[in-house]
Amino acid sequence: MPLSGRTRLVGVIGWPIAHSLSPAMHNAAFRALGLDWCYVPLPVAPSALAEAMAGVRALGFQGINATVPHKEGLPALMDELTPEARAIGAVNTVLARGQGLLGHNTDASGFLRSLREIGFEPRACRALVLGAGGAARAVVYALASQGAHVTLVNRSAERARTLAEAFRELPGRIEAMPWLADALGRAARDVDLIVNTTPLGMWPEMDASPWPAETPLPAGALCYDLIYNPRETRFLRQAREAGARGLDGLPMLVHQGAEAFKLWTGVEPPVDAMLAACVAALQREGS
Ligand code: NAP
């Protein structure tokens, strides 16, 4: 559809932003439904976040997505926050209504949808989460709000303890544990789910894995890597070799995007077209 004065604008802010799959994913969805909308990648330096939000208001954007490093800086710039965004302390989707900006976090619900879509019920499951950064906050919030028992390990033990403490009011139980190979092996024995939220194994450092080579992964656990480039990381290869089920980060990316799409447009998102656009964009990038 040709751009015109009636075209509605949304986009994604990040630094850097060139490799984001979101423009391909959302523009494919607009095309599939014949909507006169356009999604643009917007490089925003860390120091320019407040100006960027003033720009969203001034330019009449319908909303915006945020990626690294802006999710944690956005809550302070919103007029309103959803309970999830407030609890997680991060906004990945902004809905602009008039001059008001409403901050959402669709990472947590996107993560839960990606699990339920493959028949994994997170309610009251036992999970081991590797990493305690921004993505881990959404994952741990999602799991603990479903009553899961979460064991959290992170390179910096203090950060894991702080995260566990932040969510102590949620129904689930969260405990922080040191990142040591033998302790990991013991913790993994009884879990239903292991989630990698670290960037270890992401392109171009594809030989890395958060899981020690000498420590067996339990065949009965679902091994979930939030990384989607490459789709099969070394961690997921280790899972496959151990006979465990694996899940890559692309379905979560698509579901968080689908929820943002619904918030902005009010229209049911074409999830299959969004997934296909991401797969095609990854192939174009040669991974
Ligand atoms: P972040 O806030 O920078 O956190 C990174 C985490 O990884 C921290 O816990 C950090 O530990 C740990 N870490 C980094 N390098 C490490 C290393 N060499 N050894 C051990 N631990 C290391 O990043 P993020 O925003 O959470 O993103 C993390 C990953 O999730 C990225 O790969 C991102 O692409 C992915 N992600 C995917 C989705 C999706 O939709 N699929 C959504 C969000 C994020 P310290 O605390 O010790 O530094």
Residues whose N, C-alpha, C, O or C-beta is under 5 A from the ligand:
A	BS01	NAP	G131 A132 G133 G134 A135 A136 N154 R155 S156 R159 T197 T198 P199 M202 L226 I227 G249 L250 M252 L253
